[in-house]
Amino acid sequence: MAHLCLIRNRKTAKHPKGSRFKKMSVQKSVVEALMKPEAYDEEPGKIELTQTHISFVFLTRNFVYKVKKAVDLGFLDFTTLKKRRFFCEKELKLNRRLCGSMYLEVVPINRSNLIKIKGEGETVEYAVKMKRMPQEKMMNKLLEENKVNSKLIDLIAKIIAEFHSKAETNRRISEFGSLAIIRTNWKENFDQTREFIGTIISLKAFKLIYETIYDFMERNVSFFKKRIAEGRVKDCHGDIHSGNIFVADRIYIFDAIEFNERFRYSDVASDVAFLGMDLDFKRRTDLSNFFIERYVKYSGDQELIRLLPFYKCYRAYVRGKVSSFKLKDHGISNEEKKAAMKEAKAYFKLASTYAKTL
């Protein structure tokens, strides 16, 4: 999930320390409880816990339960139970667009004499309940095993084109495709990566991307307006890459961005560019080109091609930025930091490659 690691946007806490610590204590109790079988309303089998810095994810035999952490990171705010419930319901609704049968329901977590999902007593937390998918069916793993072919890519292109054709758009959503918002996104990128100049991204590469991006926007003011006028800016997915696609009994494109509209409302070209960039990064430019070709065929959006290098550059730059942030995370081992640095450099190099074509 590319956007989930923007930890440098963290705001100063708005809540008194006591209130914050109390919430952390309640969530700690919930996490401890959900590691025990009696917290579930079915036989969970082995319980595994994975974490991002915004979620606790509990994997049981047949289901996945995702609990949002009580954090305010600037680009998202999950600090109250009311907000966490709202965003759980938002996540359920948005993801049912592309994988309805995977996202089952929002469940309350209650506390009486014990903490239990759909239990008795006070509701202390909420979780998004999902059907568990086999990890070996994730598209990024299939790519590693050379099990992704043109037939699968064609199907994914068709699904995304149909999804975009039905996605909501209106005057407010369209504003997110304006150059004012796009410049804001790029300014945020550049501001948050200046400290990495000379270590992860060279000054030469930074300047190249900076100058070509702003030059492209300046030269294409009328084209960006045309995209808005034609209804190409929509309520998209926001995070389409191979790590968010399951190839199981059907194609599941999951984990749409629910917590920030600025990351989800965009030109459809930005959604398409993410998967295209991801395939390029994994050295499958053949599949990337075929995906674009088929998407254009199914959508009829020929002009999208003109914007792809711009949005591919944006997606690669964001991934480079996110990987760079890991170097400042004290909870990450030196081994992981070395891998993150290597990955960040590769993404910035790819972003430079796209910039040269603008």
NORNORRA-V899197 format. One record per run of one state. SS is the DSSP state (~ for helix, > for strand, _ for the rest). FROM is the first residue (numbers start at 1). TO is the last residue. If there is no record, write none. Layout:
ss/from/to
SS/FROM/TO
SS/FROM/TO
//
This chain:
ss/from/to
_/1/1
~/2/5
_/6/6
~/7/9
_/10/16
~/17/33
_/34/36
~/37/39
_/40/47
>/48/51
_/52/54
>/55/59
_/60/62
>/63/68
_/69/71
>/72/72
_/73/76
>/77/77
_/78/80
~/81/99
_/100/102
>/103/111
_/112/114
>/115/117
_/118/121
>/122/131
_/132/134
~/135/137
>/138/138
~/139/144
_/145/149
~/150/166
_/167/170
~/171/177
_/178/178
~/179/196
>/197/197
_/198/200
>/201/201
_/202/202
~/203/219
_/220/220
~/221/229
_/230/232
>/233/235
_/236/241
~/242/244
>/245/247
_/248/250
>/251/253
_/254/260
~/261/263
_/264/264
>/265/267
~/268/281
_/282/284
~/285/299
_/300/303
~/304/328
_/329/333
~/334/355
_/356/358
//
